[in-house]
Amino acid sequence: MMPKSKGILKRLMEQIERTQEVEYDCGEVHRLLDQYAELCLEQGEDARNLMPLVRQHLELCPDCKEELDALLRALEATQDET
Ligand SMILES: [Zn+2]
């Protein structure tokens, strides 16, 4: 056993774990955005807790945030009609 390579492996594993925890790309967020927008309207703050990765991406990505705002406006408009 070489302690050095073990250290590298450990660091790699930590990186992978971190990446899985933290990152959604725009495509994944877009797929979940409908769901997220509905949750936002139904559950308010809870939606952010239920889909923390989406929320996190939205905080970092103005494009997706804009997309969400548009969706929310559309959903709110539909709800007003009914
Ligand atoms: Zn994005």
PDB file of the backbone (N, CA, C, O) and the ligand in Angstrom, with CONECT records:
HET     ZN  A 101       1
ATOM      1  N   MET A   1       0.836  -1.215   0.000  1.00  0.00           N
ATOM      2  CA  MET A   1       0.000   0.000   0.000  1.00  0.00           C
ATOM      3  C   MET A   1       0.864   1.256   0.000  1.00  0.00           C
ATOM      4  O   MET A   1       1.770   1.401   0.821  1.00  0.00           O
ATOM      5  N   MET A   2       0.580   2.134  -0.904  1.00  0.00           N
ATOM      6  CA  MET A   2       1.301   3.399  -0.941  1.00  0.00           C
ATOM      7  C   MET A   2       0.408   4.505  -0.367  1.00  0.00           C
ATOM      8  O   MET A   2      -0.633   4.834  -0.936  1.00  0.00           O
ATOM      9  N   PRO A   3       0.819   5.054   0.731  1.00  0.00           N
ATOM     10  CA  PRO A   3       0.013   6.084   1.398  1.00  0.00           C
ATOM     11  C   PRO A   3      -0.322   7.258   0.476  1.00  0.00           C
ATOM     12  O   PRO A   3      -1.396   7.854   0.563  1.00  0.00           O
ATOM     13  N   LYS A   4       0.626   7.571  -0.408  1.00  0.00           N
ATOM     14  CA  LYS A   4       0.409   8.725  -1.290  1.00  0.00           C
ATOM     15  C   LYS A   4      -0.824   8.541  -2.173  1.00  0.00           C
ATOM     16  O   LYS A   4      -1.702   9.404  -2.216  1.00  0.00           O
ATOM     17  N   SER A   5      -0.881   7.398  -2.883  1.00  0.00           N
ATOM     18  CA  SER A   5      -1.992   7.213  -3.815  1.00  0.00           C
ATOM     19  C   SER A   5      -3.310   7.060  -3.063  1.00  0.00           C
ATOM     20  O   SER A   5      -4.380   7.402  -3.569  1.00  0.00           O
ATOM     21  N   LYS A   6      -3.207   6.545  -1.860  1.00  0.00           N
ATOM     22  CA  LYS A   6      -4.409   6.445  -1.039  1.00  0.00           C
ATOM     23  C   LYS A   6      -4.973   7.838  -0.755  1.00  0.00           C
ATOM     24  O   LYS A   6      -6.186   8.050  -0.773  1.00  0.00           O
ATOM     25  N   GLY A   7      -4.076   8.767  -0.498  1.00  0.00           N
ATOM     26  CA  GLY A   7      -4.502  10.137  -0.254  1.00  0.00           C
ATOM     27  C   GLY A   7      -5.176  10.743  -1.468  1.00  0.00           C
ATOM     28  O   GLY A   7      -6.175  11.453  -1.348  1.00  0.00           O
ATOM     29  N   ILE A   8      -4.623  10.457  -2.643  1.00  0.00           N
ATOM     30  CA  ILE A   8      -5.216  10.976  -3.876  1.00  0.00           C
ATOM     31  C   ILE A   8      -6.614  10.401  -4.064  1.00  0.00           C
ATOM     32  O   ILE A   8      -7.559  11.110  -4.409  1.00  0.00           O
ATOM     33  N   LEU A   9      -6.718   9.109  -3.831  1.00  0.00           N
ATOM     34  CA  LEU A   9      -8.026   8.464  -3.995  1.00  0.00           C
ATOM     35  C   LEU A   9      -9.052   9.083  -3.049  1.00  0.00           C
ATOM     36  O   LEU A   9     -10.193   9.346  -3.429  1.00  0.00           O
ATOM     37  N   LYS A  10      -8.632   9.302  -1.847  1.00  0.00           N
ATOM     38  CA  LYS A  10      -9.532   9.891  -0.857  1.00  0.00           C
ATOM     39  C   LYS A  10     -10.009  11.261  -1.330  1.00  0.00           C
ATOM     40  O   LYS A  10     -11.187  11.604  -1.227  1.00  0.00           O
ATOM     41  N   ARG A  11      -9.052  12.035  -1.854  1.00  0.00           N
ATOM     42  CA  ARG A  11      -9.417  13.374  -2.321  1.00  0.00           C
ATOM     43  C   ARG A  11     -10.389  13.304  -3.510  1.00  0.00           C
ATOM     44  O   ARG A  11     -11.330  14.089  -3.620  1.00  0.00           O
ATOM     45  N   LEU A  12     -10.117  12.322  -4.401  1.00  0.00           N
ATOM     46  CA  LEU A  12     -11.012  12.139  -5.544  1.00  0.00           C
ATOM     47  C   LEU A  12     -12.429  11.798  -5.087  1.00  0.00           C
ATOM     48  O   LEU A  12     -13.411  12.349  -5.586  1.00  0.00           O
ATOM     49  N   MET A  13     -12.510  10.885  -4.135  1.00  0.00           N
ATOM     50  CA  MET A  13     -13.814  10.489  -3.620  1.00  0.00           C
ATOM     51  C   MET A  13     -14.544  11.684  -3.016  1.00  0.00           C
ATOM     52  O   MET A  13     -15.747  11.861  -3.208  1.00  0.00           O
ATOM     53  N   GLU A  14     -13.804  12.480  -2.299  1.00  0.00           N
ATOM     54  CA  GLU A  14     -14.424  13.661  -1.685  1.00  0.00           C
ATOM     55  C   GLU A  14     -14.937  14.612  -2.755  1.00  0.00           C
ATOM     56  O   GLU A  14     -16.011  15.199  -2.626  1.00  0.00           O
ATOM     57  N   GLN A  15     -14.145  14.752  -3.817  1.00  0.00           N
ATOM     58  CA  GLN A  15     -14.569  15.627  -4.910  1.00  0.00           C
ATOM     59  C   GLN A  15     -15.854  15.116  -5.550  1.00  0.00           C
ATOM     60  O   GLN A  15     -16.777  15.883  -5.827  1.00  0.00           O
ATOM     61  N   ILE A  16     -15.894  13.790  -5.782  1.00  0.00           N
ATOM     62  CA  ILE A  16     -17.074  13.204  -6.406  1.00  0.00           C
ATOM     63  C   ILE A  16     -18.290  13.407  -5.517  1.00  0.00           C
ATOM     64  O   ILE A  16     -19.357  13.797  -5.992  1.00  0.00           O
ATOM     65  N   GLU A  17     -18.128  13.142  -4.232  1.00  0.00           N
ATOM     66  CA  GLU A  17     -19.235  13.342  -3.304  1.00  0.00           C
ATOM     67  C   GLU A  17     -19.729  14.777  -3.341  1.00  0.00           C
ATOM     68  O   GLU A  17     -20.931  15.040  -3.378  1.00  0.00           O
ATOM     69  N   ARG A  18     -18.784  15.690  -3.329  1.00  0.00           N
ATOM     70  CA  ARG A  18     -19.151  17.098  -3.318  1.00  0.00           C
ATOM     71  C   ARG A  18     -19.913  17.463  -4.589  1.00  0.00           C
ATOM     72  O   ARG A  18     -20.917  18.174  -4.552  1.00  0.00           O
ATOM     73  N   THR A  19     -19.409  16.957  -5.712  1.00  0.00           N
ATOM     74  CA  THR A  19     -20.054  17.284  -6.984  1.00  0.00           C
ATOM     75  C   THR A  19     -21.483  16.754  -7.008  1.00  0.00           C
ATOM     76  O   THR A  19     -22.409  17.449  -7.426  1.00  0.00           O
ATOM     77  N   GLN A  20     -21.649  15.506  -6.552  1.00  0.00           N
ATOM     78  CA  GLN A  20     -22.993  14.931  -6.566  1.00  0.00           C
ATOM     79  C   GLN A  20     -23.928  15.696  -5.660  1.00  0.00           C
ATOM     80  O   GLN A  20     -25.107  15.867  -5.969  1.00  0.00           O
ATOM     81  N   GLU A  21     -23.407  16.150  -4.553  1.00  0.00           N
ATOM     82  CA  GLU A  21     -24.235  16.897  -3.629  1.00  0.00           C
ATOM     83  C   GLU A  21     -24.658  18.232  -4.210  1.00  0.00           C
ATOM     84  O   GLU A  21     -25.803  18.656  -4.049  1.00  0.00           O
ATOM     85  N   VAL A  22     -23.742  18.884  -4.878  1.00  0.00           N
ATOM     86  CA  VAL A  22     -23.917  20.307  -5.129  1.00  0.00           C
ATOM     87  C   VAL A  22     -24.490  20.635  -6.490  1.00  0.00           C
ATOM     88  O   VAL A  22     -25.262  21.585  -6.617  1.00  0.00           O
ATOM     89  N   GLU A  23     -24.129  19.866  -7.523  1.00  0.00           N
ATOM     90  CA  GLU A  23     -24.342  20.423  -8.847  1.00  0.00           C
ATOM     91  C   GLU A  23     -25.535  19.835  -9.602  1.00  0.00           C
ATOM     92  O   GLU A  23     -25.660  18.619  -9.751  1.00  0.00           O
ATOM     93  N   TYR A  24     -26.394  20.716 -10.068  1.00  0.00           N
ATOM     94  CA  TYR A  24     -27.360  20.416 -11.111  1.00  0.00           C
ATOM     95  C   TYR A  24     -26.966  21.272 -12.289  1.00  0.00           C
ATOM     96  O   TYR A  24     -26.585  22.429 -12.109  1.00  0.00           O
ATOM     97  N   ASP A  25     -27.049  20.729 -13.498  1.00  0.00           N
ATOM     98  CA  ASP A  25     -26.819  21.622 -14.624  1.00  0.00           C
ATOM     99  C   ASP A  25     -28.167  22.153 -15.125  1.00  0.00           C
ATOM    100  O   ASP A  25     -29.226  21.738 -14.654  1.00  0.00           O
ATOM    101  N   CYS A  26     -28.107  23.066 -16.074  1.00  0.00           N
ATOM    102  CA  CYS A  26     -29.332  23.740 -16.530  1.00  0.00           C
ATOM    103  C   CYS A  26     -30.349  22.740 -17.064  1.00  0.00           C
ATOM    104  O   CYS A  26     -31.549  22.911 -16.850  1.00  0.00           O
ATOM    105  N   GLY A  27     -29.892  21.702 -17.754  1.00  0.00           N
ATOM    106  CA  GLY A  27     -30.797  20.711 -18.318  1.00  0.00           C
ATOM    107  C   GLY A  27     -31.602  20.021 -17.236  1.00  0.00           C
ATOM    108  O   GLY A  27     -32.812  19.846 -17.374  1.00  0.00           O
ATOM    109  N   GLU A  28     -30.945  19.632 -16.172  1.00  0.00           N
ATOM    110  CA  GLU A  28     -31.636  18.945 -15.081  1.00  0.00           C
ATOM    111  C   GLU A  28     -32.625  19.876 -14.394  1.00  0.00           C
ATOM    112  O   GLU A  28     -33.737  19.481 -14.047  1.00  0.00           O
ATOM    113  N   VAL A  29     -32.203  21.100 -14.210  1.00  0.00           N
ATOM    114  CA  VAL A  29     -33.091  22.070 -13.569  1.00  0.00           C
ATOM    115  C   VAL A  29     -34.319  22.319 -14.439  1.00  0.00           C
ATOM    116  O   VAL A  29     -35.439  22.407 -13.938  1.00  0.00           O
ATOM    117  N   HIS A  30     -34.097  22.432 -15.743  1.00  0.00           N
ATOM    118  CA  HIS A  30     -35.228  22.660 -16.647  1.00  0.00           C
ATOM    119  C   HIS A  30     -36.246  21.533 -16.559  1.00  0.00           C
ATOM    120  O   HIS A  30     -37.454  21.766 -16.595  1.00  0.00           O
ATOM    121  N   ARG A  31     -35.738  20.302 -16.442  1.00  0.00           N
ATOM    122  CA  ARG A  31     -36.647  19.157 -16.365  1.00  0.00           C
ATOM    123  C   ARG A  31     -37.506  19.219 -15.107  1.00  0.00           C
ATOM    124  O   ARG A  31     -38.646  18.755 -15.103  1.00  0.00           O
ATOM    125  N   LEU A  32     -36.956  19.792 -14.042  1.00  0.00           N
ATOM    126  CA  LEU A  32     -37.661  19.814 -12.761  1.00  0.00           C
ATOM    127  C   LEU A  32     -38.389  21.121 -12.505  1.00  0.00           C
ATOM    128  O   LEU A  32     -39.067  21.275 -11.489  1.00  0.00           O
ATOM    129  N   LEU A  33     -38.247  22.057 -13.427  1.00  0.00           N
ATOM    130  CA  LEU A  33     -38.701  23.415 -13.161  1.00  0.00           C
ATOM    131  C   LEU A  33     -40.226  23.514 -13.030  1.00  0.00           C
ATOM    132  O   LEU A  33     -40.733  24.241 -12.176  1.00  0.00           O
ATOM    133  N   ASP A  34     -40.951  22.782 -13.879  1.00  0.00           N
ATOM    134  CA  ASP A  34     -42.411  22.752 -13.779  1.00  0.00           C
ATOM    135  C   ASP A  34     -42.848  22.343 -12.383  1.00  0.00           C
ATOM    136  O   ASP A  34     -43.647  22.998 -11.714  1.00  0.00           O
ATOM    137  N   GLN A  35     -42.265  21.202 -11.985  1.00  0.00           N
ATOM    138  CA  GLN A  35     -42.554  20.643 -10.681  1.00  0.00           C
ATOM    139  C   GLN A  35     -42.205  21.623  -9.566  1.00  0.00           C
ATOM    140  O   GLN A  35     -42.956  21.804  -8.607  1.00  0.00           O
ATOM    141  N   TYR A  36     -41.065  22.237  -9.721  1.00  0.00           N
ATOM    142  CA  TYR A  36     -40.586  23.165  -8.703  1.00  0.00           C
ATOM    143  C   TYR A  36     -41.497  24.383  -8.606  1.00  0.00           C
ATOM    144  O   TYR A  36     -41.818  24.843  -7.510  1.00  0.00           O
ATOM    145  N   ALA A  37     -41.909  24.897  -9.752  1.00  0.00           N
ATOM    146  CA  ALA A  37     -42.786  26.063  -9.772  1.00  0.00           C
ATOM    147  C   ALA A  37     -44.117  25.742  -9.099  1.00  0.00           C
ATOM    148  O   ALA A  37     -44.644  26.546  -8.330  1.00  0.00           O
ATOM    149  N   GLU A  38     -44.656  24.555  -9.397  1.00  0.00           N
ATOM    150  CA  GLU A  38     -45.918  24.163  -8.766  1.00  0.00           C
ATOM    151  C   GLU A  38     -45.757  24.034  -7.263  1.00  0.00           C
ATOM    152  O   GLU A  38     -46.614  24.460  -6.488  1.00  0.00           O
ATOM    153  N   LEU A  39     -44.636  23.434  -6.865  1.00  0.00           N
ATOM    154  CA  LEU A  39     -44.360  23.306  -5.436  1.00  0.00           C
ATOM    155  C   LEU A  39     -44.257  24.672  -4.776  1.00  0.00           C
ATOM    156  O   LEU A  39     -44.752  24.873  -3.667  1.00  0.00           O
ATOM    157  N   CYS A  40     -43.621  25.599  -5.454  1.00  0.00           N
ATOM    158  CA  CYS A  40     -43.467  26.946  -4.913  1.00  0.00           C
ATOM    159  C   CYS A  40     -44.831  27.554  -4.626  1.00  0.00           C
ATOM    160  O   CYS A  40     -45.035  28.169  -3.579  1.00  0.00           O
ATOM    161  N   LEU A  41     -45.761  27.384  -5.551  1.00  0.00           N
ATOM    162  CA  LEU A  41     -47.085  27.971  -5.379  1.00  0.00           C
ATOM    163  C   LEU A  41     -47.876  27.242  -4.295  1.00  0.00           C
ATOM    164  O   LEU A  41     -48.590  27.861  -3.506  1.00  0.00           O
ATOM    165  N   GLU A  42     -47.735  25.897  -4.272  1.00  0.00           N
ATOM    166  CA  GLU A  42     -48.510  25.124  -3.308  1.00  0.00           C
ATOM    167  C   GLU A  42     -47.928  25.179  -1.908  1.00  0.00           C
ATOM    168  O   GLU A  42     -48.648  25.293  -0.916  1.00  0.00           O
ATOM    169  N   GLN A  43     -46.606  25.095  -1.854  1.00  0.00           N
ATOM    170  CA  GLN A  43     -45.966  24.905  -0.544  1.00  0.00           C
ATOM    171  C   GLN A  43     -45.165  26.109  -0.079  1.00  0.00           C
ATOM    172  O   GLN A  43     -44.698  26.132   1.060  1.00  0.00           O
ATOM    173  N   GLY A  44     -44.999  27.094  -0.921  1.00  0.00           N
ATOM    174  CA  GLY A  44     -44.190  28.245  -0.537  1.00  0.00           C
ATOM    175  C   GLY A  44     -42.767  27.853  -0.202  1.00  0.00           C
ATOM    176  O   GLY A  44     -42.072  27.224  -1.000  1.00  0.00           O
ATOM    177  N   GLU A  45     -42.345  28.235   0.997  1.00  0.00           N
ATOM    178  CA  GLU A  45     -40.961  28.004   1.418  1.00  0.00           C
ATOM    179  C   GLU A  45     -40.570  26.533   1.377  1.00  0.00           C
ATOM    180  O   GLU A  45     -39.407  26.197   1.152  1.00  0.00           O
ATOM    181  N   ASP A  46     -41.552  25.655   1.598  1.00  0.00           N
ATOM    182  CA  ASP A  46     -41.232  24.238   1.650  1.00  0.00           C
ATOM    183  C   ASP A  46     -40.636  23.717   0.348  1.00  0.00           C
ATOM    184  O   ASP A  46     -39.806  22.808   0.363  1.00  0.00           O
ATOM    185  N   ALA A  47     -41.056  24.287  -0.771  1.00  0.00           N
ATOM    186  CA  ALA A  47     -40.531  23.837  -2.053  1.00  0.00           C
ATOM    187  C   ALA A  47     -39.015  23.952  -2.082  1.00  0.00           C
ATOM    188  O   ALA A  47     -38.319  23.095  -2.628  1.00  0.00           O
ATOM    189  N   ARG A  48     -38.527  25.009  -1.495  1.00  0.00           N
ATOM    190  CA  ARG A  48     -37.084  25.230  -1.490  1.00  0.00           C
ATOM    191  C   ARG A  48     -36.378  24.157  -0.671  1.00  0.00           C
ATOM    192  O   ARG A  48     -35.259  23.750  -0.985  1.00  0.00           O
ATOM    193  N   ASN A  49     -37.052  23.709   0.385  1.00  0.00           N
ATOM    194  CA  ASN A  49     -36.464  22.651   1.200  1.00  0.00           C
ATOM    195  C   ASN A  49     -36.610  21.286   0.553  1.00  0.00           C
ATOM    196  O   ASN A  49     -35.773  20.403   0.742  1.00  0.00           O
ATOM    197  N   LEU A  50     -37.686  21.123  -0.216  1.00  0.00           N
ATOM    198  CA  LEU A  50     -37.910  19.828  -0.855  1.00  0.00           C
ATOM    199  C   LEU A  50     -36.964  19.621  -2.031  1.00  0.00           C
ATOM    200  O   LEU A  50     -36.565  18.491  -2.312  1.00  0.00           O
ATOM    201  N   MET A  51     -36.609  20.679  -2.708  1.00  0.00           N
ATOM    202  CA  MET A  51     -35.728  20.557  -3.869  1.00  0.00           C
ATOM    203  C   MET A  51     -34.545  21.515  -3.734  1.00  0.00           C
ATOM    204  O   MET A  51     -34.402  22.463  -4.505  1.00  0.00           O
ATOM    205  N   PRO A  52     -33.714  21.249  -2.752  1.00  0.00           N
ATOM    206  CA  PRO A  52     -32.621  22.187  -2.447  1.00  0.00           C
ATOM    207  C   PRO A  52     -31.626  22.345  -3.586  1.00  0.00           C
ATOM    208  O   PRO A  52     -31.029  23.410  -3.747  1.00  0.00           O
ATOM    209  N   LEU A  53     -31.443  21.291  -4.378  1.00  0.00           N
ATOM    210  CA  LEU A  53     -30.469  21.380  -5.468  1.00  0.00           C
ATOM    211  C   LEU A  53     -30.966  22.304  -6.572  1.00  0.00           C
ATOM    212  O   LEU A  53     -30.188  23.023  -7.198  1.00  0.00           O
ATOM    213  N   VAL A  54     -32.262  22.271  -6.796  1.00  0.00           N
ATOM    214  CA  VAL A  54     -32.847  23.171  -7.787  1.00  0.00           C
ATOM    215  C   VAL A  54     -32.717  24.613  -7.297  1.00  0.00           C
ATOM    216  O   VAL A  54     -32.291  25.506  -8.028  1.00  0.00           O
ATOM    217  N   ARG A  55     -33.096  24.804  -6.047  1.00  0.00           N
ATOM    218  CA  ARG A  55     -32.996  26.141  -5.468  1.00  0.00           C
ATOM    219  C   ARG A  55     -31.567  26.667  -5.571  1.00  0.00           C
ATOM    220  O   ARG A  55     -31.324  27.820  -5.927  1.00  0.00           O
ATOM    221  N   GLN A  56     -30.639  25.780  -5.245  1.00  0.00           N
ATOM    222  CA  GLN A  56     -29.248  26.184  -5.250  1.00  0.00           C
ATOM    223  C   GLN A  56     -28.809  26.614  -6.654  1.00  0.00           C
ATOM    224  O   GLN A  56     -28.113  27.616  -6.821  1.00  0.00           O
ATOM    225  N   HIS A  57     -29.221  25.850  -7.640  1.00  0.00           N
ATOM    226  CA  HIS A  57     -28.870  26.201  -9.005  1.00  0.00           C
ATOM    227  C   HIS A  57     -29.500  27.534  -9.391  1.00  0.00           C
ATOM    228  O   HIS A  57     -28.871  28.363 -10.048  1.00  0.00           O
ATOM    229  N   LEU A  58     -30.738  27.727  -8.978  1.00  0.00           N
ATOM    230  CA  LEU A  58     -31.435  28.960  -9.332  1.00  0.00           C
ATOM    231  C   LEU A  58     -30.754  30.187  -8.739  1.00  0.00           C
ATOM    232  O   LEU A  58     -30.777  31.275  -9.315  1.00  0.00           O
ATOM    233  N   GLU A  59     -30.151  29.983  -7.576  1.00  0.00           N
ATOM    234  CA  GLU A  59     -29.456  31.107  -6.948  1.00  0.00           C
ATOM    235  C   GLU A  59     -28.206  31.487  -7.723  1.00  0.00           C
ATOM    236  O   GLU A  59     -27.746  32.629  -7.675  1.00  0.00           O
ATOM    237  N   LEU A  60     -27.665  30.510  -8.438  1.00  0.00           N
ATOM    238  CA  LEU A  60     -26.409  30.749  -9.152  1.00  0.00           C
ATOM    239  C   LEU A  60     -26.623  31.062 -10.627  1.00  0.00           C
ATOM    240  O   LEU A  60     -25.719  31.567 -11.293  1.00  0.00           O
ATOM    241  N   CYS A  61     -27.810  30.767 -11.140  1.00  0.00           N
ATOM    242  CA  CYS A  61     -28.006  30.813 -12.584  1.00  0.00           C
ATOM    243  C   CYS A  61     -29.186  31.719 -12.939  1.00  0.00           C
ATOM    244  O   CYS A  61     -30.340  31.301 -12.847  1.00  0.00           O
ATOM    245  N   PRO A  62     -28.902  32.942 -13.340  1.00  0.00           N
ATOM    246  CA  PRO A  62     -29.961  33.906 -13.671  1.00  0.00           C
ATOM    247  C   PRO A  62     -30.872  33.421 -14.792  1.00  0.00           C
ATOM    248  O   PRO A  62     -32.063  33.731 -14.799  1.00  0.00           O
ATOM    249  N   ASP A  63     -30.325  32.665 -15.737  1.00  0.00           N
ATOM    250  CA  ASP A  63     -31.129  32.171 -16.859  1.00  0.00           C
ATOM    251  C   ASP A  63     -32.271  31.286 -16.361  1.00  0.00           C
ATOM    252  O   ASP A  63     -33.428  31.463 -16.741  1.00  0.00           O
ATOM    253  N   CYS A  64     -31.920  30.341 -15.513  1.00  0.00           N
ATOM    254  CA  CYS A  64     -32.930  29.417 -15.004  1.00  0.00           C
ATOM    255  C   CYS A  64     -33.887  30.135 -14.058  1.00  0.00           C
ATOM    256  O   CYS A  64     -35.074  29.816 -14.005  1.00  0.00           O
ATOM    257  N   LYS A  65     -33.373  31.088 -13.326  1.00  0.00           N
ATOM    258  CA  LYS A  65     -34.222  31.880 -12.429  1.00  0.00           C
ATOM    259  C   LYS A  65     -35.292  32.615 -13.230  1.00  0.00           C
ATOM    260  O   LYS A  65     -36.459  32.667 -12.844  1.00  0.00           O
ATOM    261  N   GLU A  66     -34.868  33.173 -14.337  1.00  0.00           N
ATOM    262  CA  GLU A  66     -35.797  33.893 -15.219  1.00  0.00           C
ATOM    263  C   GLU A  66     -36.882  32.949 -15.727  1.00  0.00           C
ATOM    264  O   GLU A  66     -38.068  33.276 -15.758  1.00  0.00           O
ATOM    265  N   GLU A  67     -36.422  31.765 -16.122  1.00  0.00           N
ATOM    266  CA  GLU A  67     -37.328  30.717 -16.584  1.00  0.00           C
ATOM    267  C   GLU A  67     -38.367  30.377 -15.511  1.00  0.00           C
ATOM    268  O   GLU A  67     -39.552  30.220 -15.802  1.00  0.00           O
ATOM    269  N   LEU A  68     -37.906  30.269 -14.289  1.00  0.00           N
ATOM    270  CA  LEU A  68     -38.807  29.955 -13.174  1.00  0.00           C
ATOM    271  C   LEU A  68     -39.802  31.088 -12.959  1.00  0.00           C
ATOM    272  O   LEU A  68     -40.994  30.845 -12.768  1.00  0.00           O
ATOM    273  N   ASP A  69     -39.321  32.307 -12.989  1.00  0.00           N
ATOM    274  CA  ASP A  69     -40.216  33.450 -12.800  1.00  0.00           C
ATOM    275  C   ASP A  69     -41.318  33.452 -13.848  1.00  0.00           C
ATOM    276  O   ASP A  69     -42.481  33.707 -13.539  1.00  0.00           O
ATOM    277  N   ALA A  70     -40.945  33.168 -15.078  1.00  0.00           N
ATOM    278  CA  ALA A  70     -41.931  33.118 -16.158  1.00  0.00           C
ATOM    279  C   ALA A  70     -42.959  32.020 -15.888  1.00  0.00           C
ATOM    280  O   ALA A  70     -44.162  32.222 -16.053  1.00  0.00           O
ATOM    281  N   LEU A  71     -42.463  30.857 -15.472  1.00  0.00           N
ATOM    282  CA  LEU A  71     -43.357  29.745 -15.150  1.00  0.00           C
ATOM    283  C   LEU A  71     -44.311  30.101 -14.018  1.00  0.00           C
ATOM    284  O   LEU A  71     -45.504  29.805 -14.072  1.00  0.00           O
ATOM    285  N   LEU A  72     -43.759  30.744 -12.994  1.00  0.00           N
ATOM    286  CA  LEU A  72     -44.583  31.112 -11.842  1.00  0.00           C
ATOM    287  C   LEU A  72     -45.675  32.086 -12.253  1.00  0.00           C
ATOM    288  O   LEU A  72     -46.823  31.972 -11.824  1.00  0.00           O
ATOM    289  N   ARG A  73     -45.301  33.041 -13.085  1.00  0.00           N
ATOM    290  CA  ARG A  73     -46.305  34.008 -13.561  1.00  0.00           C
ATOM    291  C   ARG A  73     -47.397  33.307 -14.352  1.00  0.00           C
ATOM    292  O   ARG A  73     -48.581  33.604 -14.195  1.00  0.00           O
ATOM    293  N   ALA A  74     -46.986  32.368 -15.208  1.00  0.00           N
ATOM    294  CA  ALA A  74     -47.953  31.627 -16.015  1.00  0.00           C
ATOM    295  C   ALA A  74     -48.879  30.814 -15.120  1.00  0.00           C
ATOM    296  O   ALA A  74     -50.092  30.794 -15.328  1.00  0.00           O
ATOM    297  N   LEU A  75     -48.303  30.141 -14.120  1.00  0.00           N
ATOM    298  CA  LEU A  75     -49.116  29.322 -13.217  1.00  0.00           C
ATOM    299  C   LEU A  75     -50.064  30.184 -12.397  1.00  0.00           C
ATOM    300  O   LEU A  75     -51.224  29.826 -12.197  1.00  0.00           O
ATOM    301  N   GLU A  76     -49.571  31.309 -11.929  1.00  0.00           N
ATOM    302  CA  GLU A  76     -50.412  32.210 -11.133  1.00  0.00           C
ATOM    303  C   GLU A  76     -51.575  32.726 -11.972  1.00  0.00           C
ATOM    304  O   GLU A  76     -52.705  32.835 -11.496  1.00  0.00           O
ATOM    305  N   ALA A  77     -51.280  33.038 -13.219  1.00  0.00           N
ATOM    306  CA  ALA A  77     -52.330  33.530 -14.118  1.00  0.00           C
ATOM    307  C   ALA A  77     -53.407  32.464 -14.304  1.00  0.00           C
ATOM    308  O   ALA A  77     -54.598  32.776 -14.306  1.00  0.00           O
ATOM    309  N   THR A  78     -52.988  31.205 -14.460  1.00  0.00           N
ATOM    310  CA  THR A  78     -53.956  30.121 -14.630  1.00  0.00           C
ATOM    311  C   THR A  78     -54.804  29.960 -13.379  1.00  0.00           C
ATOM    312  O   THR A  78     -56.011  29.732 -13.451  1.00  0.00           O
ATOM    313  N   GLN A  79     -54.153  30.082 -12.241  1.00  0.00           N
ATOM    314  CA  GLN A  79     -54.893  29.901 -10.984  1.00  0.00           C
ATOM    315  C   GLN A  79     -55.902  31.004 -10.761  1.00  0.00           C
ATOM    316  O   GLN A  79     -56.980  30.762 -10.217  1.00  0.00           O
ATOM    317  N   ASP A  80     -55.568  32.206 -11.172  1.00  0.00           N
ATOM    318  CA  ASP A  80     -56.494  33.330 -11.016  1.00  0.00           C
ATOM    319  C   ASP A  80     -57.771  33.110 -11.807  1.00  0.00           C
ATOM    320  O   ASP A  80     -58.857  33.514 -11.392  1.00  0.00           O
ATOM    321  N   GLU A  81     -57.619  32.456 -12.963  1.00  0.00           N
ATOM    322  CA  GLU A  81     -58.774  32.264 -13.827  1.00  0.00           C
ATOM    323  C   GLU A  81     -59.775  31.265 -13.234  1.00  0.00           C
ATOM    324  O   GLU A  81     -60.983  31.371 -13.446  1.00  0.00           O
ATOM    325  N   THR A  82     -59.244  30.299 -12.490  1.00  0.00           N
ATOM    326  CA  THR A  82     -60.144  29.253 -12.000  1.00  0.00           C
ATOM    327  C   THR A  82     -60.788  29.629 -10.670  1.00  0.00           C
ATOM    328  O   THR A  82     -61.572  28.853 -10.123  1.00  0.00           O
TER     329      THR A  82
HETATM  330 ZN    ZN A 101     -29.178  27.145 -15.204  1.00  0.00          ZN2+
END
